Amino acid sequence: MTVTAARYLCLLIPVLALLAAARDRQARAGASLAFIAAATGLAVLHEIATAAGWHGFANVDGTYRGFPVDLWLGWAILWGPVPVLLRRWLPLPVALGLLFWLDVIAMPRLTPLIDLGPHWLLGETLGLIAVALPAQLLGRWTADRRHLIPRVLLQFATFAVLLLWLTPTVAFTLGDGSWSRSLDLPTSAIILLGQVALAVALPALAGVREFALRGGGTPYPWDPPARLVTTGVYAYLANPMQVSAILLQLLLAAATRSATLAAVALSTTAFAAAIAGPHERQDLQSRYGQSWRDYRDRVRDWRPRRTPYEPVPARLWLDDDCGPCTTVRDALQRRHPAGLTILPASTHPGTLWRARYEAADGHTADGVAAVARSLEHIGALPAYISMFLLLPGLNRLAQLITDALIAPPHPAGGAPLRQNDRAEATGEA
């Protein structure tokens, strides 16, 4: 088989399979996500396979870093959308088995387009586990609206790699800049760069969390929240994810000295403002009507508010017998939090072990997370601090420190702990 014929077939056969399977309209959102995940994962796999000598490709035109683009697209279609669209007939283990069998049969016959190394089957197996499996899980869960938190995490991982690795790498390949320029920086500068990147990424992380916990959906436009989200970071800024994404790209452009990546970031801004923004506003207005119009009249896309937009009413219970708790209570009350009522823990109908936050939309939080949620009712800077406190790892650390300062945990406002309860709370034998 000639190289040209092999390239045509590697794209034509997956496209025909996609067209034949594309009758399931409900699954198209999941199928498109699976394609994005597979294409992004295959780009990463190509870099690893090339470095490990698992396989390589002939020196032909139309490649990305030596990876023929037509083969890349065809492979992504087969590993992503086609099995998702056929999920009712192809359970996940069967689909992965068929993909493995197809690659084992086809790849040796694509010589000289593909040059297989001695351990190419190892690379194939790892690729199916690390790329095809997550793409299938993401696509199938999205198509069937299942497993919200896992699919949000997979979405986040996919778009993080796409935004922070694949897009810059393509920009460096086609234009200027390189990863080596940032890696050659002093260690202190790299640490500082990472800290700034985290600070810039916080609104996006908070937005993803808010969509999942308060909206019951994801950031993907075709898998949106079931409810209009105006809490958390969205009480201050309408497009936190876009703002973080563009600022991260500009930060990377500065660190890698890439004018091409900076141009990509600015082009993304223009696209979001001129094309994506109006389409999104029209869609949201059709779904939420006057509630959306009221929100957008007072919350901007690119510049945060100083005070929260009509916070969802909430209550915070704090223990009057706890010194740090009363200090927190007094500090909050001095700032006159909007829509937040602070109550003694003894008035809560149940037994509390830590501070408790309960919002009218059903969202609850305990301990440090409860206080962090309360900060969202004050202003933009306290709300930004709450984003740090709500980061999973940092929240756990802050809670451990707080428990140590107010140890042992006790049912706030309730009866004293019995000896067995105290031993259980402190982990004592």
CORSUL-V254577 format. One record per residue. N is the residue number from 1. RES is the residue in one small letter. PHI is phi in radians with two decimals (999 if undefined). Layout:
((N RES PHI) (N RES PHI))
This chain:
((1 m 999) (2 t -1.27) (3 v -1.08) (4 t -1.09) (5 a -1.10) (6 a -1.09) (7 r -1.17) (8 y -1.06) (9 l -1.17) (10 c -1.12) (11 l -1.74) (12 l -1.16) (13 i -1.11) (14 p -1.08) (15 v -1.12) (16 l -1.11) (17 a -1.11) (18 l -1.13) (19 l -1.10) (20 a -1.19) (21 a -1.60) (22 a -1.43) (23 r -1.46) (24 d -1.44) (25 r -1.14) (26 q -1.07) (27 a -1.59) (28 r -1.15) (29 a -1.10) (30 g -1.17) (31 a -1.13) (32 s -1.16) (33 l -1.12) (34 a -1.08) (35 f -1.12) (36 i -1.05) (37 a -1.13) (38 a -1.18) (39 a -1.11) (40 t -1.15) (41 g -1.12) (42 l -1.16) (43 a -1.12) (44 v -1.16) (45 l -1.05) (46 h -1.07) (47 e -1.10) (48 i -1.20) (49 a -1.11) (50 t -1.14) (51 a -1.17) (52 a -1.50) (53 g 1.33) (54 w -1.21) (55 h -2.79) (56 g -2.51) (57 f -2.27) (58 a -1.13) (59 n -1.38) (60 v -2.20) (61 d -1.35) (62 g 1.23) (63 t -2.11) (64 y -2.03) (65 r 0.90) (66 g 1.50) (67 f -1.76) (68 p -0.96) (69 v -1.12) (70 d -1.14) (71 l -1.18) (72 w -1.01) (73 l -1.15) (74 g -1.08) (75 w -1.10) (76 a -1.13) (77 i -1.14) (78 l -1.23) (79 w -1.45) (80 g -1.97) (81 p -1.21) (82 v -1.05) (83 p -1.12) (84 v -1.15) (85 l -1.15) (86 l -1.80) (87 r -1.09) (88 r -1.21) (89 w -1.86) (90 l -2.13) (91 p -0.97) (92 l -0.96) (93 p -1.06) (94 v -1.15) (95 a -1.08) (96 l -1.15) (97 g -1.11) (98 l -1.15) (99 l -1.11) (100 f -1.10) (101 w -1.07) (102 l -1.11) (103 d -1.19) (104 v -1.12) (105 i -1.33) (106 a -1.44) (107 m -1.07) (108 p -1.13) (109 r -1.53) (110 l -1.67) (111 t -1.15) (112 p -1.68) (113 l -1.10) (114 i -1.97) (115 d -1.87) (116 l -1.51) (117 g -1.52) (118 p -1.15) (119 h -2.01) (120 w -1.18) (121 l -1.15) (122 l -1.10) (123 g -1.08) (124 e -1.10) (125 t -1.13) (126 l -1.13) (127 g -1.11) (128 l -1.11) (129 i -1.26) (130 a -1.55) (131 v -2.07) (132 a -1.16) (133 l -1.09) (134 p -1.07) (135 a -1.09) (136 q -1.20) (137 l -1.06) (138 l -1.07) (139 g -1.13) (140 r -1.21) (141 w -1.13) (142 t -1.20) (143 a -1.06) (144 d -1.79) (145 r 0.93) (146 r -2.08) (147 h 0.92) (148 l -0.97) (149 i -1.10) (150 p -1.05) (151 r -1.28) (152 v -1.11) (153 l -1.12) (154 l -1.17) (155 q -1.03) (156 f -1.05) (157 a -1.10) (158 t -1.08) (159 f -1.30) (160 a -1.15) (161 v -1.14) (162 l -1.09) (163 l -1.33) (164 l -1.71) (165 w -2.19) (166 l -1.18) (167 t -1.05) (168 p -1.06) (169 t -1.13) (170 v -1.08) (171 a -1.08) (172 f -1.17) (173 t -1.19) (174 l -1.57) (175 g -2.29) (176 d -2.02) (177 g 1.59) (178 s -2.86) (179 w -1.15) (180 s -1.07) (181 r -1.15) (182 s -1.38) (183 l -1.24) (184 d -1.42) (185 l -1.17) (186 p -1.02) (187 t -1.00) (188 s -1.09) (189 a -1.21) (190 i -1.15) (191 i -1.10) (192 l -1.09) (193 l -1.07) (194 g -1.12) (195 q -1.16) (196 v -1.13) (197 a -1.07) (198 l -1.12) (199 a -1.08) (200 v -1.23) (201 a -1.35) (202 l -0.95) (203 p -1.02) (204 a -1.15) (205 l -1.06) (206 a -1.16) (207 g -1.15) (208 v -1.06) (209 r -1.07) (210 e -1.16) (211 f -1.03) (212 a -1.31) (213 l -1.37) (214 r -1.81) (215 g -1.81) (216 g 1.23) (217 g -2.62) (218 t -2.24) (219 p -1.26) (220 y -1.14) (221 p -1.00) (222 w -1.71) (223 d -2.47) (224 p -1.44) (225 p -1.09) (226 a -1.37) (227 r -2.18) (228 l -1.17) (229 v -1.72) (230 t -2.25) (231 t -1.85) (232 g 1.05) (233 v -1.13) (234 y -1.28) (235 a -1.31) (236 y -2.11) (237 l -2.53) (238 a -1.41) (239 n -2.24) (240 p -1.12) (241 m -1.21) (242 q -1.14) (243 v -1.07) (244 s -1.11) (245 a -1.07) (246 i -1.20) (247 l -1.14) (248 l -1.14) (249 q -1.14) (250 l -1.15) (251 l -1.13) (252 l -1.11) (253 a -1.08) (254 a -1.20) (255 a -1.20) (256 t -1.76) (257 r 0.92) (258 s -2.00) (259 a -1.18) (260 t -1.12) (261 l -1.16) (262 a -1.08) (263 a -1.13) (264 v -1.08) (265 a -1.10) (266 l -1.19) (267 s -1.13) (268 t -1.09) (269 t -1.08) (270 a -1.10) (271 f -1.11) (272 a -1.11) (273 a -1.34) (274 a -1.65) (275 i -2.09) (276 a -1.16) (277 g -1.03) (278 p -1.02) (279 h -1.12) (280 e -1.14) (281 r -1.11) (282 q -1.11) (283 d -1.12) (284 l -1.18) (285 q -1.15) (286 s -1.19) (287 r -1.55) (288 y -2.07) (289 g 1.05) (290 q -1.11) (291 s -1.05) (292 w -1.19) (293 r -1.10) (294 d -1.09) (295 y -1.12) (296 r -1.26) (297 d -1.19) (298 r -2.12) (299 v -2.15) (300 r -1.64) (301 d -1.29) (302 w -2.04) (303 r -2.20) (304 p -1.28) (305 r -1.29) (306 r -1.49) (307 t -2.10) (308 p -1.25) (309 y -1.44) (310 e 0.51) (311 p -1.02) (312 v -1.11) (313 p -0.94) (314 a -2.57) (315 r -2.20) (316 l -2.14) (317 w -1.78) (318 l -2.23) (319 d -1.40) (320 d -1.21) (321 d -1.58) (322 c -1.90) (323 g -1.01) (324 p -1.04) (325 c -1.16) (326 t -1.19) (327 t -1.11) (328 v -1.08) (329 r -1.02) (330 d -1.13) (331 a -1.11) (332 l -1.16) (333 q -1.13) (334 r -1.12) (335 r -1.58) (336 h 0.89) (337 p -1.08) (338 a -1.32) (339 g 1.27) (340 l -2.04) (341 t -1.90) (342 i -1.79) (343 l -2.21) (344 p -1.14) (345 a -1.07) (346 s -1.15) (347 t -1.56) (348 h -1.24) (349 p -1.15) (350 g -1.92) (351 t -1.68) (352 l -1.80) (353 w -1.71) (354 r -2.53) (355 a -0.97) (356 r -2.30) (357 y -2.06) (358 e -2.33) (359 a -1.75) (360 a -1.15) (361 d -1.50) (362 g 1.70) (363 h -1.33) (364 t -2.29) (365 a -2.65) (366 d -2.25) (367 g 1.15) (368 v -1.04) (369 a -1.08) (370 a -1.14) (371 v -1.16) (372 a -1.06) (373 r -1.08) (374 s -1.16) (375 l -1.10) (376 e -1.15) (377 h -1.56) (378 i -1.82) (379 g -3.09) (380 a -1.12) (381 l -1.16) (382 p -1.05) (383 a -1.13) (384 y -1.16) (385 i -1.10) (386 s -1.10) (387 m -1.08) (388 f -1.11) (389 l -1.15) (390 l -1.62) (391 l -1.06) (392 p -0.89) (393 g -1.17) (394 l -1.17) (395 n -1.09) (396 r -1.13) (397 l -1.12) (398 a -1.07) (399 q -1.18) (400 l -1.10) (401 i -1.15) (402 t -1.11) (403 d -1.09) (404 a -1.18) (405 l -1.32) (406 i -2.07) (407 a -1.35) (408 p -1.38) (409 p -0.99) (410 h -2.44) (411 p -1.20) (412 a -1.01) (413 g 1.34) (414 g -1.68) (415 a -1.24) (416 p -1.03) (417 l -1.21) (418 r -1.26) (419 q -1.02) (420 n -1.15) (421 d -1.12) (422 r -1.14) (423 a -1.14) (424 e -1.16) (425 a -1.18) (426 t -1.67) (427 g 1.37) (428 e -1.36) (429 a -1.32))
